[in-house]
Amino acid sequence: MSIGAIAAKVVHYAGRALKAYPSVVFGTSAESGTKLLKGTFYGVKDPVTKQVVQKGQYFKGIWKQLKDCFKLIEKESAKECAGGFWKTMKGNLRKLLPDIGQSIKTGYNGGSGFFNKLWGGTKGLGSGIAKKMPLIGSLLILAFELPNIFKATVNEGIVSGAAETVKAGARVGGGMVGAALGSALIPIPLVGGLVGWLAGEWIAGKLVGKSYSQRKAAEKAKTAQPQATQQQQAYNQIPDYNIPGYSQADLMRMQQMLYGNRMTNSMDADFMAANSGLNRWG
């Protein structure tokens, strides 16, 4: 396959991914993809009869499983955003807390006795948050990144601000993909999605590079390190005066008491000359 053909395929798949991106990040299509993957990995049981209706394949056809997952996400994304993405996202945000509340209520009512009901409600809370974790994670990252984008735009211009926006979007997308895979691979409420999210967001962050705030923090740490080294070297360069009855440690303590916080600024001064009384002790 020629380089041109490979580039064309990359552009094609990137375009499909960008088209599905809004629904994956702020919609519910990722949930459908996770459910499909989990079924192909571990199988599906009928919720009533508990009989296996689909046998698990585990990782026998991982590439096909991932392709089927992506195709389903594309289909769900097109359906979800048919009435307009922003309208759909607004509806999903409105349903965020009520849906979690309904999960708690369902779990609570499914038990008998106070402790069973309480445990059922707790599991319902975990299940409800797990289902909404992709949306919650996306909102949290965007909330934390908005100040960073604003600072980059103000201090370095619109181009830098746009670059930070792309980086934040890539990290959110990476987190979403990781959460979908993690939830399928680790079928434990919250755990799989959280582990996958952190892994996906970390990988995407490495690919796009450090954010504006991270770059500035690294520059500040790099500048502060030589200054700290110089101060330590100056502190250690105390003249080795030979005063009977006084060790070098004693002189250091005396100098600290005399100069206090100005000690590092007084290294150029002659300590013995400034305290001529000490000269008479010898």
SEKE-606724 format. One record per residue (C-alpha): residue number from 1; residue in one letter; chain; x, y, z. Coordinates in Angstrom, 3 decimals, always signed. Last residue first. Layout:
N
[NUM, A, A, [X, Y, Z]]
...
end
This chain:
282
[282, G, A, [+42.137, +33.614, +69.831]]
[281, W, A, [+39.276, +35.108, +71.719]]
[280, R, A, [+40.249, +38.608, +70.548]]
[279, N, A, [+39.112, +37.850, +67.024]]
[278, L, A, [+35.623, +37.029, +68.295]]
[277, G, A, [+35.166, +40.582, +69.441]]
[276, S, A, [+35.725, +41.692, +65.871]]
[275, N, A, [+32.321, +40.506, +64.830]]
[274, A, A, [+31.991, +42.074, +61.408]]
[273, A, A, [+35.639, +41.244, +60.766]]
[272, M, A, [+35.066, +37.602, +61.677]]
[271, F, A, [+32.030, +37.255, +59.414]]
[270, D, A, [+33.675, +38.962, +56.461]]
[269, A, A, [+30.753, +39.812, +54.247]]
[268, D, A, [+30.222, +38.045, +50.906]]
[267, M, A, [+28.031, +35.474, +52.580]]
[266, S, A, [+25.666, +38.113, +53.831]]
[265, N, A, [+22.884, +37.649, +51.303]]
[264, T, A, [+22.500, +33.971, +52.175]]
[263, M, A, [+22.169, +34.867, +55.854]]
[262, R, A, [+19.582, +37.580, +55.420]]
[261, N, A, [+16.897, +35.254, +56.785]]
[260, G, A, [+18.596, +35.342, +60.217]]
[259, Y, A, [+21.853, +37.317, +60.165]]
[258, L, A, [+23.094, +37.128, +63.734]]
[257, M, A, [+21.279, +33.986, +64.845]]
[256, Q, A, [+22.204, +32.103, +61.679]]
[255, Q, A, [+25.829, +33.226, +62.015]]
[254, M, A, [+25.919, +31.916, +65.557]]
[253, R, A, [+24.499, +28.575, +64.461]]
[252, M, A, [+27.108, +28.292, +61.684]]
[251, L, A, [+29.888, +29.215, +64.082]]
[250, D, A, [+28.818, +26.471, +66.497]]
[249, A, A, [+28.737, +23.928, +63.644]]
[248, Q, A, [+32.312, +24.914, +62.722]]
[247, S, A, [+33.372, +24.103, +66.282]]
[246, Y, A, [+34.108, +26.631, +69.005]]
[245, G, A, [+36.363, +26.076, +72.042]]
[244, P, A, [+39.456, +27.514, +70.416]]
[243, I, A, [+38.596, +29.462, +67.270]]
[242, N, A, [+40.084, +28.135, +64.022]]
[241, Y, A, [+38.082, +29.841, +61.323]]
[240, D, A, [+36.889, +27.610, +58.480]]
[239, P, A, [+35.216, +30.248, +56.370]]
[238, I, A, [+31.565, +29.364, +55.519]]
[237, Q, A, [+31.011, +28.145, +51.978]]
[236, N, A, [+28.157, +25.726, +52.747]]
[235, Y, A, [+25.521, +28.436, +52.766]]
[234, A, A, [+26.789, +29.795, +49.466]]
[233, Q, A, [+26.523, +26.325, +47.913]]
[232, Q, A, [+22.978, +25.932, +49.240]]
[231, Q, A, [+21.975, +29.327, +47.866]]
[230, Q, A, [+23.481, +28.516, +44.485]]
[229, T, A, [+21.649, +25.180, +44.342]]
[228, A, A, [+18.326, +26.812, +45.220]]
[227, Q, A, [+18.834, +29.385, +42.465]]
[226, P, A, [+19.763, +26.661, +39.967]]
[225, Q, A, [+16.501, +24.776, +40.750]]
[224, A, A, [+14.139, +27.758, +40.639]]
[223, T, A, [+14.494, +28.324, +36.898]]
[222, K, A, [+13.733, +24.695, +35.977]]
[221, A, A, [+10.794, +24.621, +38.384]]
[220, K, A, [+9.350, +27.779, +36.787]]
[219, E, A, [+9.795, +26.389, +33.290]]
[218, A, A, [+8.090, +23.121, +34.277]]
[217, A, A, [+5.170, +25.010, +35.843]]
[216, K, A, [+4.813, +27.137, +32.703]]
[215, R, A, [+4.744, +24.063, +30.470]]
[214, Q, A, [+2.178, +22.326, +32.695]]
[213, S, A, [-0.067, +25.391, +32.673]]
[212, Y, A, [+0.074, +25.656, +28.862]]
[211, S, A, [-0.696, +21.956, +28.418]]
[210, K, A, [+1.987, +19.348, +27.855]]
[209, G, A, [+2.042, +17.253, +24.702]]
[208, V, A, [-0.607, +15.995, +22.287]]
[207, L, A, [+0.487, +12.335, +22.350]]
[206, K, A, [+1.383, +12.212, +26.041]]
[205, G, A, [-1.965, +13.759, +26.973]]
[204, A, A, [-3.793, +11.198, +24.815]]
[203, I, A, [-2.029, +8.381, +26.668]]
[202, W, A, [-2.859, +9.906, +30.068]]
[201, E, A, [-6.531, +10.488, +29.139]]
[200, G, A, [-6.886, +6.894, +27.958]]
[199, A, A, [-5.252, +5.436, +31.074]]
[198, L, A, [-7.241, +7.630, +33.465]]
[197, W, A, [-10.501, +6.843, +31.674]]
[196, G, A, [-9.809, +3.118, +31.560]]
[195, V, A, [-9.101, +2.975, +35.287]]
[194, L, A, [-12.224, +5.020, +36.034]]
[193, G, A, [-14.479, +3.008, +33.719]]
[192, G, A, [-13.259, -0.326, +35.045]]
[191, V, A, [-13.526, +0.697, +38.690]]
[190, L, A, [-16.841, +2.578, +38.534]]
[189, P, A, [-19.008, -0.560, +38.502]]
[188, I, A, [-16.888, -3.731, +38.059]]
[187, P, A, [-16.909, -5.320, +34.597]]
[186, I, A, [-13.174, -4.748, +33.988]]
[185, L, A, [-12.594, -5.270, +30.243]]
[184, A, A, [-15.840, -3.668, +29.093]]
[183, S, A, [-15.699, -0.755, +31.525]]
[182, G, A, [-12.034, -0.241, +30.677]]
[181, L, A, [-12.686, -0.193, +26.935]]
[180, A, A, [-15.441, +2.418, +27.209]]
[179, A, A, [-13.473, +4.433, +29.773]]
[178, G, A, [-10.368, +4.396, +27.574]]
[177, V, A, [-12.331, +5.690, +24.588]]
[176, M, A, [-13.821, +8.438, +26.738]]
[175, G, A, [-10.496, +9.385, +28.284]]
[174, G, A, [-8.894, +9.643, +24.863]]
[173, G, A, [-11.721, +11.884, +23.691]]
[172, V, A, [-11.376, +14.129, +26.732]]
[171, R, A, [-7.610, +14.297, +26.253]]
[170, A, A, [-8.021, +15.123, +22.574]]
[169, G, A, [-10.506, +17.883, +23.359]]
[168, A, A, [-8.158, +19.410, +25.924]]
[167, K, A, [-5.318, +19.358, +23.407]]
[166, V, A, [-7.502, +20.934, +20.715]]
[165, T, A, [-8.547, +23.710, +23.099]]
[164, E, A, [-4.907, +24.270, +24.088]]
[163, A, A, [-4.014, +24.699, +20.416]]
[162, A, A, [-6.838, +27.208, +19.981]]
[161, G, A, [-5.550, +29.218, +22.936]]
[160, S, A, [-2.030, +29.164, +21.491]]
[159, V, A, [-3.339, +30.457, +18.170]]
[158, I, A, [-5.459, +33.121, +19.877]]
[157, G, A, [-2.513, +34.747, +21.626]]
[156, E, A, [+0.264, +33.864, +24.055]]
[155, N, A, [-0.682, +35.492, +27.357]]
[154, V, A, [-4.440, +36.029, +26.971]]
[153, T, A, [-5.125, +32.906, +24.896]]
[152, A, A, [-2.938, +30.650, +27.052]]
[151, K, A, [-4.549, +32.007, +30.226]]
[150, F, A, [-8.076, +31.394, +28.882]]
[149, I, A, [-7.254, +27.865, +27.733]]
[148, N, A, [-5.853, +27.027, +31.188]]
[147, P, A, [-8.883, +28.554, +32.913]]
[146, L, A, [-11.163, +26.402, +30.673]]
[145, E, A, [-9.149, +23.202, +31.233]]
[144, F, A, [-10.421, +22.369, +34.726]]
[143, A, A, [-14.083, +22.706, +33.726]]
[142, L, A, [-13.441, +20.822, +30.473]]
[141, I, A, [-11.842, +17.959, +32.386]]
[140, L, A, [-14.735, +17.798, +34.846]]
[139, L, A, [-17.420, +17.923, +32.144]]
[138, S, A, [-15.789, +15.104, +30.201]]
[137, G, A, [-15.445, +12.959, +33.317]]
[136, I, A, [-19.096, +13.439, +34.225]]
[135, L, A, [-20.238, +12.550, +30.685]]
[134, P, A, [-18.101, +9.416, +30.577]]
[133, M, A, [-19.024, +8.530, +34.188]]
[132, K, A, [-22.783, +8.626, +33.536]]
[131, K, A, [-23.261, +4.859, +33.482]]
[130, A, A, [-20.788, +4.420, +36.338]]
[129, I, A, [-22.569, +7.107, +38.364]]
[128, G, A, [-25.874, +5.242, +38.075]]
[127, S, A, [-24.303, +1.875, +38.899]]
[126, G, A, [-22.546, +3.241, +41.960]]
[125, L, A, [-25.727, +4.935, +43.178]]
[124, G, A, [-27.743, +1.775, +42.533]]
[123, K, A, [-25.208, -0.227, +44.526]]
[122, T, A, [-25.718, +2.171, +47.432]]
[121, G, A, [-29.510, +1.957, +47.057]]
[120, G, A, [-29.364, -1.836, +47.119]]
[119, W, A, [-27.189, -1.747, +50.218]]
[118, L, A, [-29.677, +0.548, +51.947]]
[117, K, A, [-32.591, -1.632, +50.839]]
[116, N, A, [-30.834, -4.733, +52.131]]
[115, F, A, [-30.087, -2.936, +55.392]]
[114, F, A, [-33.673, -1.729, +55.857]]
[113, G, A, [-35.483, -4.931, +54.953]]
[112, S, A, [-36.317, -6.241, +51.514]]
[111, G, A, [-34.338, -5.025, +48.512]]
[110, G, A, [-35.326, -3.926, +45.005]]
[109, N, A, [-36.811, -0.635, +46.204]]
[108, Y, A, [-33.363, +0.706, +47.112]]
[107, G, A, [-31.756, -0.357, +43.830]]
[106, T, A, [-34.538, +1.240, +41.782]]
[105, K, A, [-34.433, +4.435, +43.837]]
[104, I, A, [-30.657, +4.774, +43.533]]
[103, S, A, [-30.818, +4.199, +39.765]]
[102, Q, A, [-33.619, +6.777, +39.530]]
[101, G, A, [-31.486, +9.341, +41.358]]
[100, I, A, [-28.638, +8.743, +38.911]]
[99, D, A, [-31.067, +9.300, +36.026]]
[98, P, A, [-32.484, +12.457, +37.654]]
[97, L, A, [-28.932, +13.846, +38.149]]
[96, L, A, [-27.787, +13.505, +34.524]]
[95, K, A, [-31.130, +13.954, +32.745]]
[94, R, A, [-30.737, +17.710, +32.248]]
[93, L, A, [-27.201, +17.232, +30.970]]
[92, N, A, [-28.373, +14.633, +28.461]]
[91, G, A, [-31.142, +16.949, +27.214]]
[90, K, A, [-28.699, +19.803, +26.726]]
[89, M, A, [-26.391, +17.459, +24.835]]
[88, T, A, [-29.212, +16.423, +22.501]]
[87, K, A, [-30.167, +20.022, +21.756]]
[86, W, A, [-26.522, +20.883, +21.171]]
[85, F, A, [-26.119, +17.930, +18.796]]
[84, G, A, [-29.076, +18.668, +16.579]]
[83, G, A, [-32.193, +16.561, +16.029]]
[82, A, A, [-30.259, +13.771, +14.294]]
[81, C, A, [-27.568, +13.913, +16.972]]
[80, E, A, [-28.639, +10.738, +18.755]]
[79, K, A, [-29.285, +8.750, +15.584]]
[78, A, A, [-25.976, +9.647, +13.959]]
[77, S, A, [-24.134, +8.945, +17.220]]
[76, E, A, [-25.883, +5.593, +17.676]]
[75, K, A, [-24.803, +4.452, +14.211]]
[74, E, A, [-21.237, +5.651, +14.671]]
[73, I, A, [-21.075, +4.005, +18.101]]
[72, L, A, [-22.336, +0.753, +16.580]]
[71, K, A, [-19.651, +0.910, +13.894]]
[70, F, A, [-16.994, +1.574, +16.543]]
[69, C, A, [-18.066, -1.450, +18.585]]
[68, D, A, [-18.153, -3.688, +15.519]]
[67, K, A, [-14.606, -2.582, +14.678]]
[66, L, A, [-13.456, -3.246, +18.253]]
[65, Q, A, [-14.942, -6.742, +18.226]]
[64, K, A, [-13.445, -7.428, +14.812]]
[63, W, A, [-9.971, -6.509, +16.105]]
[62, I, A, [-10.448, -8.481, +19.329]]
[61, G, A, [-11.478, -11.706, +17.645]]
[60, K, A, [-10.571, -14.358, +20.202]]
[59, F, A, [-10.393, -11.857, +23.033]]
[58, Y, A, [-13.296, -13.068, +25.207]]
[57, Q, A, [-15.752, -14.800, +22.887]]
[56, G, A, [-18.595, -14.828, +25.402]]
[55, K, A, [-21.665, -16.883, +24.549]]
[54, Q, A, [-24.869, -14.998, +23.879]]
[53, V, A, [-28.232, -15.967, +25.369]]
[52, V, A, [-26.814, -17.483, +28.536]]
[51, Q, A, [-29.717, -18.242, +30.902]]
[50, K, A, [-30.304, -16.033, +33.929]]
[49, T, A, [-34.054, -16.525, +33.385]]
[48, V, A, [-34.972, -12.912, +34.102]]
[47, P, A, [-31.903, -10.831, +33.189]]
[46, D, A, [-31.134, -13.081, +30.187]]
[45, K, A, [-27.400, -13.567, +30.200]]
[44, V, A, [-24.868, -12.056, +27.805]]
[43, G, A, [-21.293, -13.181, +27.121]]
[42, Y, A, [-18.008, -12.165, +28.691]]
[41, F, A, [-16.019, -10.510, +25.902]]
[40, T, A, [-18.679, -10.128, +23.206]]
[39, G, A, [-21.223, -8.904, +25.741]]
[38, K, A, [-18.791, -6.475, +27.364]]
[37, L, A, [-17.896, -5.086, +23.964]]
[36, L, A, [-21.543, -4.497, +23.045]]
[35, K, A, [-22.342, -2.851, +26.385]]
[34, T, A, [-19.313, -0.580, +26.087]]
[33, G, A, [-20.330, +0.499, +22.583]]
[32, S, A, [-23.865, +1.281, +23.743]]
[31, E, A, [-22.507, +3.325, +26.649]]
[30, A, A, [-20.216, +5.217, +24.263]]
[29, S, A, [-23.294, +6.260, +22.249]]
[28, T, A, [-24.736, +8.097, +25.267]]
[27, G, A, [-23.935, +11.733, +24.582]]
[26, F, A, [-21.396, +14.305, +25.717]]
[25, V, A, [-18.079, +12.733, +24.743]]
[24, V, A, [-19.175, +9.942, +22.416]]
[23, S, A, [-21.942, +12.063, +20.910]]
[22, P, A, [-19.567, +14.899, +20.103]]
[21, Y, A, [-16.820, +12.567, +18.759]]
[20, A, A, [-18.880, +10.603, +16.206]]
[19, K, A, [-18.107, +13.010, +13.353]]
[18, L, A, [-14.547, +13.414, +14.567]]
[17, A, A, [-14.050, +9.631, +14.476]]
[16, R, A, [-15.444, +9.373, +10.950]]
[15, G, A, [-13.144, +12.164, +9.774]]
[14, A, A, [-10.153, +10.521, +11.425]]
[13, Y, A, [-11.051, +7.250, +9.711]]
[12, H, A, [-11.039, +8.870, +6.274]]
[11, V, A, [-7.934, +10.991, +6.930]]
[10, V, A, [-6.016, +7.887, +8.037]]
[9, K, A, [-7.264, +5.943, +5.035]]
[8, A, A, [-6.162, +8.700, +2.639]]
[7, A, A, [-2.745, +8.865, +4.303]]
[6, I, A, [-2.325, +5.092, +3.854]]
[5, A, A, [-3.307, +5.354, +0.183]]
[4, G, A, [-0.863, +8.214, -0.371]]
[3, I, A, [+1.942, +6.294, +1.355]]
[2, S, A, [+1.385, +3.385, -1.018]]
[1, M, A, [+0.000, +0.000, +0.000]]
end
